[in-house]
Amino acid sequence: MRRLTAVLMASLLALVITTGPAAAHAKLESMTPADGSSMPAPPTKVVLTFNEPVGSNGTQIQVKSPAGVNVATGAPQVLDSTVTQPVGAMIEAGRYQVEARVVSADGHPITVSASFTITHAGHAPDAPPVDPTAQPPNNSNTVTVVAMCLVMLVVVALAIVIVRRRPAR
């Protein structure tokens, strides 16, 4: 029984040692329109790009007009490290405030605050229609968790086989 415990502890230690270092929280690399920028025509969407993939669960983005009205339409779409938020009519000229909350790959919430300015009122004429029923893709770490569980099961099974093959002393 001591050997089995020793083998299991050694395999667990090997698993812990061979895993990579813990990833830091996701950080915003860029935003379109850029923070602090000024533009004559309103954008049709706000795009946040992070340094690592983020999850779609819990992602919330608000784009507030100068009057404080949220002009974000539909759900934000998450694809790897990019979060896209469609926006509706931006009929006011002035400063628009972007408030975002996303969950990084390690499960920690990240908040982002930025702004941009529209110099001419109205929405861009080539704005595509937004489907409010469109579902963003589910981006999760399920594959990684399942793979780690399978590796641990294989290590435990090998430890049991090795211990049982040795003759008792």
Residue frames relative to the residue before (quaternion, step in Angstrom):
aa qw qx qy qz dx dy dz
M 1.0000 0.0000 0.0000 0.0000 0.00 0.00 0.00
R 0.6162 0.5482 -0.3443 0.4486 3.56 1.11 -0.69
R 0.6394 0.5259 -0.3299 0.4536 3.56 1.01 -0.79
L 0.6394 0.5229 -0.3275 0.4588 3.57 0.95 -0.85
T 0.6551 0.5027 -0.3069 0.4733 3.56 0.94 -0.87
A 0.6576 0.5092 -0.3090 0.4613 3.58 0.95 -0.86
V 0.6586 0.4983 -0.3107 0.4706 3.59 0.95 -0.85
L 0.6568 0.5042 -0.3147 0.4641 3.58 0.94 -0.84
M 0.6587 0.4948 -0.3127 0.4728 3.59 0.94 -0.82
A 0.6478 0.5095 -0.3216 0.4661 3.58 0.99 -0.79
S 0.6717 0.4879 -0.3115 0.4623 3.58 0.94 -0.80
L 0.6317 0.5138 -0.3310 0.4769 3.57 1.04 -0.71
L 0.6391 0.5150 -0.3182 0.4743 3.57 0.99 -0.81
A 0.6502 0.5100 -0.3164 0.4659 3.60 0.96 -0.85
L 0.6418 0.5218 -0.3212 0.4611 3.57 1.01 -0.79
V 0.6691 0.4939 -0.2975 0.4690 3.57 0.94 -0.88
I 0.6726 0.5031 -0.3007 0.4517 3.59 0.93 -0.86
T 0.7215 0.4618 -0.2643 0.4431 3.61 0.94 -0.83
T 0.5492 0.5775 -0.4291 0.4252 3.59 1.17 -0.17
G 0.5575 -0.6265 0.4361 0.3264 3.55 -1.13 0.69
P 0.6513 -0.4969 0.3780 0.4312 3.54 -1.26 0.19
A 0.6064 -0.5676 0.4103 0.3765 3.54 -1.15 0.60
A 0.4354 -0.7053 0.4985 0.2539 3.53 -0.91 0.93
A 0.4523 -0.6574 0.5241 0.2976 3.54 -1.07 0.70
H 0.6669 -0.4869 0.3658 0.4294 3.53 -1.26 0.26
A 0.5863 -0.5619 0.4468 0.3753 3.54 -1.22 0.52
K 0.1396 -0.7745 0.6131 0.0692 3.56 -1.11 0.73
L 0.5056 -0.6416 0.4881 0.3073 3.53 -1.08 0.77
E 0.2194 -0.7810 0.5737 0.1125 3.56 -0.78 1.07
S 0.7979 -0.1160 0.0989 0.5832 3.57 0.97 -0.84
M 0.1500 -0.7523 0.6331 0.1034 3.50 -1.34 0.35
T 0.1133 -0.7629 0.6326 0.0702 3.55 -1.10 0.78
P 0.4481 -0.2725 -0.8156 0.2446 1.60 -1.20 2.20
A 0.6070 -0.6050 0.3869 0.3404 3.55 -1.11 0.74
D 0.5930 -0.5711 0.4404 0.3582 3.54 -1.19 0.68
G 0.8242 0.2019 -0.1787 0.4981 3.56 -0.85 1.04
S 0.5151 0.6618 -0.4201 0.3467 3.60 1.24 -0.08
S 0.2365 -0.7325 0.6214 0.1464 3.52 -1.36 0.34
M 0.0291 0.8082 -0.5851 0.0599 3.58 -0.91 0.93
P 0.5076 -0.6658 0.4474 0.3146 3.58 -1.09 0.63
A 0.7721 0.2916 -0.1592 0.5418 3.62 0.95 -0.84
P 0.4915 -0.6692 0.4679 0.3028 3.59 -0.94 0.81
P 0.4598 -0.6647 0.5030 0.3061 3.61 -1.09 0.62
T 0.4487 -0.6672 0.5179 0.2921 3.58 -1.28 0.28
K 0.7893 0.0854 -0.0446 0.6064 3.55 1.29 -0.26
V 0.2873 -0.6916 0.6287 0.2095 3.52 -1.37 0.33
V 0.1073 -0.8035 0.5851 0.0203 3.58 -0.80 1.05
L 0.1163 -0.7719 0.6238 0.0390 3.56 -0.84 1.09
T 0.0934 -0.7918 0.6027 0.0337 3.58 -0.85 0.98
F 0.1784 -0.8008 0.5694 0.0522 3.54 -0.77 1.15
N 0.6003 -0.5946 0.4071 0.3468 3.59 -1.26 0.33
E 0.7730 0.1336 -0.1034 0.6115 3.61 1.29 -0.10
P 0.6547 -0.5168 0.3539 0.4232 3.60 -1.17 0.37
V 0.1766 -0.7597 0.6188 0.0933 3.53 -1.19 0.71
G 0.5143 -0.6555 0.4633 0.3019 3.56 -1.20 0.45
S 0.4795 -0.6656 0.4888 0.2969 3.55 -1.22 0.45
N 0.5875 0.5716 -0.3756 0.4325 3.60 1.16 -0.46
G 0.8242 0.2077 -0.1731 0.4977 3.55 -0.81 1.02
T 0.4869 0.6587 -0.4478 0.3584 3.60 1.22 -0.01
Q 0.0613 0.7822 -0.6138 0.0875 3.56 -0.84 1.07
I 0.0049 0.7863 -0.6176 0.0169 3.56 -0.96 0.90
Q 0.0701 -0.7607 0.6444 0.0345 3.53 -1.01 0.89
V 0.1081 -0.7466 0.6540 0.0572 3.54 -1.06 0.86
K 0.1028 -0.8413 0.5307 0.0076 3.57 -0.20 1.30
S 0.4482 -0.6891 0.5176 0.2374 3.51 -0.99 1.01
P 0.6954 -0.4413 0.3326 0.4595 3.61 -1.24 0.10
A 0.6803 0.4652 -0.2876 0.4879 3.61 1.17 -0.54
G 0.5752 -0.6242 0.3609 0.3863 3.60 1.29 -0.01
V 0.4890 0.6503 -0.4369 0.3837 3.61 1.26 0.24
N 0.3996 -0.7043 0.5339 0.2433 3.58 -0.92 0.95
V 0.1497 -0.8173 0.5541 0.0516 3.61 -0.58 1.17
A 0.4124 0.6890 -0.4855 0.3458 3.61 1.26 0.19
T 0.1051 -0.7970 0.5933 0.0418 3.58 -0.94 0.89
G 0.8130 0.2084 -0.1665 0.5176 3.57 -0.97 0.82
A 0.6330 -0.5296 0.4132 0.3848 3.50 -1.37 -0.01
P 0.5187 -0.6083 0.4800 0.3612 3.60 -1.10 0.56
Q 0.2946 -0.7471 0.5719 0.1673 3.57 -1.07 0.75
V 0.1513 -0.7995 0.5800 0.0384 3.56 -0.74 1.15
L 0.0812 0.7646 -0.6345 0.0784 3.54 -0.87 1.02
D 0.8138 -0.1538 0.0285 0.5597 3.55 -0.29 1.34
S 0.8158 -0.2117 0.1751 0.5089 3.59 -0.52 -1.16
T 0.6337 0.5216 -0.3249 0.4700 3.59 1.28 0.20
V 0.0962 -0.7707 0.6293 0.0280 3.55 -0.94 0.99
T 0.0892 -0.8044 0.5873 0.0087 3.56 -0.73 1.12
Q 0.0838 -0.7894 0.6080 0.0158 3.56 -0.86 1.03
P 0.3107 -0.7375 0.5658 0.1986 3.61 -0.58 1.10
V 0.1713 -0.7723 0.6029 0.1038 3.56 -1.14 0.66
G 0.4423 -0.6876 0.5187 0.2501 3.53 -1.21 0.64
A 0.8199 -0.2411 0.1904 0.4830 3.51 -1.25 -0.54
M 0.1272 -0.7585 0.6371 0.0509 3.52 -0.85 1.05
I 0.0168 -0.8681 0.4952 -0.0317 3.53 0.32 1.29
E 0.6685 0.4736 -0.2968 0.4906 3.58 1.28 -0.17
A 0.3456 -0.6656 0.6109 0.2537 3.52 -1.15 0.67
G 0.5175 0.6377 -0.4644 0.3314 3.57 -1.10 0.64
R 0.7048 -0.4653 0.3512 0.4043 3.53 -1.37 -0.24
Y 0.1620 -0.7658 0.6194 0.0610 3.55 -0.90 1.06
Q 0.2508 -0.7817 0.5616 0.1035 3.55 -0.87 1.05
V 0.1772 -0.7689 0.6082 0.0865 3.61 -0.88 1.01
E 0.0229 -0.7669 0.6408 -0.0278 3.55 -0.82 1.10
A 0.0419 0.8193 -0.5673 0.0721 3.60 -0.58 1.12
R 0.0775 -0.7455 0.6600 0.0513 3.50 -1.28 0.65
V 0.0493 0.7833 -0.6151 0.0752 3.57 -0.68 1.14
V 0.3595 -0.7064 0.5625 0.2352 3.55 -1.27 0.36
S 0.3745 -0.7401 0.5138 0.2192 3.57 -0.69 1.08
A 0.7135 -0.4647 0.3172 0.4175 3.56 -1.30 0.29
D 0.6912 0.4609 -0.2845 0.4784 3.61 1.10 -0.58
G 0.6249 -0.6018 0.3142 0.3855 3.59 1.28 0.24
H 0.5762 0.5945 -0.3845 0.4083 3.60 1.21 -0.04
P 0.4324 -0.6957 0.5030 0.2758 3.60 -0.95 0.82
I 0.1589 -0.7648 0.6209 0.0649 3.54 -1.08 0.84
T 0.1491 -0.7815 0.5984 0.0943 3.59 -0.90 0.87
V 0.1193 -0.7780 0.6162 0.0279 3.52 -1.07 0.87
S 0.0166 -0.7755 0.6311 -0.0037 3.55 -1.01 0.84
A 0.1648 0.7731 -0.5919 0.1575 3.57 -0.76 1.06
S 0.1528 -0.7888 0.5856 0.1073 3.57 -1.27 0.12
F 0.0626 -0.7515 0.6534 0.0660 3.52 -1.34 0.33
T 0.3435 -0.7504 0.5356 0.1787 3.56 -1.23 0.47
I 0.2187 -0.7316 0.6342 0.1214 3.55 -1.10 0.87
T 0.2775 -0.8012 0.5101 0.1444 3.60 -0.65 1.08
H 0.7639 0.2304 -0.1502 0.5838 3.62 1.21 -0.44
A 0.4575 -0.7017 0.4784 0.2637 3.57 -0.85 0.95
G 0.6181 0.5427 -0.4204 0.3830 3.55 -1.27 0.43
H 0.4373 -0.6870 0.5176 0.2624 3.53 -1.27 0.38
A 0.6192 -0.5450 0.4049 0.3946 3.57 -1.14 0.57
P 0.4826 -0.7086 0.4295 0.2839 3.63 -0.80 0.95
D 0.7146 0.4459 -0.2637 0.4701 3.61 1.08 -0.54
A 0.2979 0.7786 -0.5042 0.2255 3.58 1.17 0.52
P 0.3520 -0.7350 0.5336 0.2264 3.60 -0.74 0.99
P 0.5450 -0.6070 0.4437 0.3710 3.60 -1.09 0.54
V 0.3157 -0.7483 0.5581 0.1699 3.55 -1.07 0.76
D 0.2994 -0.7408 0.5767 0.1702 3.56 -0.89 0.99
P 0.2836 -0.8001 0.4996 0.1724 3.64 -0.30 1.20
T 0.6568 0.5069 -0.3200 0.4575 3.61 1.21 -0.31
A 0.4535 0.6915 -0.4574 0.3271 3.61 1.24 -0.10
Q 0.2790 -0.7640 0.5644 0.1412 3.56 -0.90 0.97
P 0.4066 -0.6931 0.5269 0.2770 3.61 -0.85 0.86
P 0.5700 -0.5869 0.4300 0.3817 3.60 -1.13 0.53
N 0.4416 -0.6818 0.5162 0.2715 3.56 -1.10 0.73
N 0.0683 -0.8012 0.5942 -0.0159 3.54 -0.54 1.19
S 0.1898 0.7996 -0.5476 0.1575 3.60 -0.33 1.19
N 0.5292 -0.6262 0.4811 0.3105 3.52 -1.36 0.10
T 0.2293 0.8199 -0.5010 0.1556 3.59 1.17 0.44
V 0.6524 0.5236 -0.3222 0.4432 3.59 0.89 -0.91
T 0.6588 0.5086 -0.3145 0.4565 3.59 0.92 -0.85
V 0.6609 0.5037 -0.3109 0.4614 3.59 0.90 -0.89
V 0.6597 0.5000 -0.3087 0.4685 3.59 0.90 -0.90
A 0.6524 0.5139 -0.3196 0.4562 3.61 0.91 -0.86
M 0.6630 0.4940 -0.3150 0.4660 3.62 0.91 -0.82
C 0.6339 0.5181 -0.3310 0.4692 3.60 1.04 -0.74
L 0.6537 0.5108 -0.3166 0.4599 3.58 0.96 -0.82
V 0.6351 0.5198 -0.3290 0.4671 3.59 0.97 -0.82
M 0.6654 0.4971 -0.3074 0.4645 3.59 0.92 -0.87
L 0.6348 0.5207 -0.3334 0.4634 3.61 1.00 -0.75
V 0.6421 0.5138 -0.3242 0.4676 3.59 0.98 -0.81
V 0.6527 0.5111 -0.3171 0.4606 3.59 0.94 -0.86
V 0.6593 0.4947 -0.3117 0.4727 3.60 0.92 -0.85
A 0.6476 0.5162 -0.3201 0.4602 3.61 0.94 -0.87
L 0.6540 0.4998 -0.3134 0.4737 3.60 0.94 -0.83
A 0.6364 0.5243 -0.3337 0.4569 3.59 0.98 -0.78
I 0.6553 0.5040 -0.3131 0.4675 3.59 0.94 -0.82
V 0.6530 0.5081 -0.3157 0.4646 3.60 0.93 -0.88
I 0.6611 0.5075 -0.3131 0.4554 3.59 0.90 -0.87
V 0.6731 0.4924 -0.3025 0.4615 3.60 0.90 -0.88
R 0.6925 0.4816 -0.2834 0.4562 3.62 0.92 -0.81
R 0.6393 0.5407 -0.3308 0.4354 3.62 1.09 -0.55
R 0.6291 0.5294 -0.3402 0.4563 3.56 1.11 -0.58
P 0.4571 -0.6811 0.4920 0.2916 3.57 -0.95 0.84
A 0.5216 -0.6293 0.4810 0.3170 3.55 -1.13 0.72
R 0.2926 -0.7684 0.5449 0.1646 3.59 -0.99 0.73
